[in-house]
Amino acid sequence: MNGKIYFLSTGIFIVLLSLFQACTNKPGQNQERQESGEIATTHDTGQNIEKAICVLYPTEGHEARGTVTFTRNGSVIKIVAELEGLTPGKHGFHIHENGDCSATDATSAGGHFNPDDSDHGGPEHQERHVGDLGNIEAGEDGSARLELEDSRISFSGPNSILGLAVIVHAGEDDLTSQPTGDAGGRVACGVIGVAQ
C-alpha cells in the first residue's frame, strides 16, 4: 500500500514539474521563439487594418459626444467626425498620447500625440504634432461635421493612432500657441479602436 502511495505521489510530482517547466520561459525565450516564427507577436502591426473608429463621450459637466472614423485611402487616412452637444464655434480637435479617458476631465489622455517631438501647429503646417488635427466647428444647434485627409497619422509604425485618444476641446485651437494651441479644457474623449 505504501509503495502504491509513493508511486502515485512521485507520478503526480513529475506531471506537475513538467507542467511548470512548460509554462515557464527563461528571459528572452519568447523573443527567440517569435523570431524563429514558432509563435506570433502579440502586437498587431496594423498593416492590414483599413478602418478605425472612436466613440466620443462627454467629460464631466459637458454634453459633447459623437464618433470619429479613420479610413485608409491609399497613402492617407480619411477622417470623418460627427459630433453633437458642442457650444457654437470652433473647438480644438486632437489625437492625444494615451488611450485613457478615465479622468473626469480627460487629463488622463495626456498631451498631444507627438512622437517626433515637434512644435504644435495646424494640420496643414509642416511643423506640427502628429496628433494636431486643427478645429471642428459647431453650428448654432451644437452639431459639427468634419472631413479631412491626413498623411501623418497611420495604423502602423511610430505614427500609429490605434489605442490612442481623440480629444475635443472647449475652445478654438489658434494653431500657434505652444504646446497645445490654447484650446482650453476637454469636453469629450474617446479611444481609437479597430473597426470592421
Helices and strands as residue ranges (DSSP letters): H 2-23, H 29-35, E 51-58, E 65-73, E 76-84, E 89-96, G 107-109, E 132-138, E 144-150, G 157-159, E 165-169, E 186-194
